[in-house]
Amino acid sequence: METTLNRRLGVPGIVLMVIAAAAPITVVAANFPIIITVSGSIAVPLMALTAMVILLLFSVGFSWMTPHVPDAGAFYSYVDRGLGRRAGLGTAGIALFAYVLLTVSMTCYLGVQAGNLIHLWTGIALPWWLISAVMLIIVGLLGYRDINLSAKVLGIVLVLEVVAVLAIDLGVLFSGRELTSTPFSPVEAMSGAPGLGVLFVFLGFFGFEATAVFRNEARDPERTIPRATYIAVLSIGALYALSSWLVISGLGEDNAVTASSENPDQVVIGLAGQVVAPIMADIVQALVVTSMFACMLAFHNIVTRYLFTLGQRGVLPGSLAQVHRRHHAPSRASLWVSAVTSAVVVVSAAAQLDPVLQIYTWYSGAGAIGVIVMMALTSFAVVAFGSKTRKSAGQSPSVLVTASAVTGGIGLLLVLALSIWNFPLLVGGSIAAVVWGAALVIVFAAAASLPRRAGVAAAAEDQAVLERQP
């Protein structure tokens, strides 16, 4: 049985995966107005920089621990090393649950957005679920193949997205509109509901885990992953801070909150048509669709690598760890992800849930909470692992690494607290919040209690790799 993945991904390929999952044009065109609306503040650039700093602090410990984690389980593997097998399995359960929900939410929302675009251009009205089904097939085919094919597709989409975002930015700069410094003011950041603003900005960084998820397909993972992690966080943070500042300046300091609240779906698209050219509005609307597709593909690949790693380690059936002989990809795991995702979409559509107000809002809200929980656990797993290596092998982290991991973990806990506090807003009420919260707890507990199957040899091999670390 083939078990070796194709190791051809370099820093650019992994960075493309991460930034594509973050979906920059979707964040700029759809999320910025939401952030301004829910926070009642125009301090989005300062919020973006705050999220970036928290993630950079997290990245210091995450990168230090990378050479000590020899598989592609990402957060699961890090928590397993630092906090123990049960905590690691619980984290893996939350990861699968969260990323499947995020994939489904993006699939359904993509069906709606693509349907709107098709109707705009052709006058033909297609049901969202039909378009979502086509997207599932395309993503399934790409996920079945070599990861480099996905990276190329995501790369093309991402370049177009970034060019469009920069075109809007430059359009505002050369439009003669007044550039305001108020969005960077701490006083402005504390007005309104800053907690909600930071939370929604933080959601724009999701996909960040992909740097470690693709470890087995990286050419030199011990160098590639840390570099890709820092480049991705800095790139996303800088782009969001710059673009939100210019979008707010383009809308007008005194008008941004009102305009965003009245027309959140179209306000940035309309601005693009004003400051660049009328056709730019149509281009941005089309790129929002391709951006969502790229995000959907990235999440699909992340879940696939989780299943592959869990199959390798004997937690799930070993067949999930099979590698396609020709594509050298985890094709079997990818097929399972396609099947599960499709099933959830079918059930959701059959239940006649609204694809945006219910499926997207509820599923992405619960998935977001799950990712934040995983990241907080990972931060403290780094600290715990550092304490173990200090006692056993003398490979202790520096004071800077430990301090960064602790500080980043505290920042993530604050974000988690804000998320839980506002969870009813995300998932549609207190009852829904309780249901989704209970689901996360049940998933964690059920995964933590899974017995080990035939993966003892894999675990022993992992330990041997750890002991050989310099």
Salt bridges, closest charged atoms under 4 A:
ASP71 OD2 - ARG313 NH1 2.54
ASP80 OD2 - ARG313 NH2 3.09
ASP146 OD2 - ARG8 NH2 2.43
GLU217 OE2 - ARG305 NH2 2.62
ASP220 OD2 - ARG223 NE 3.91
ASP462 OD2 - ARG313 NH1 2.38
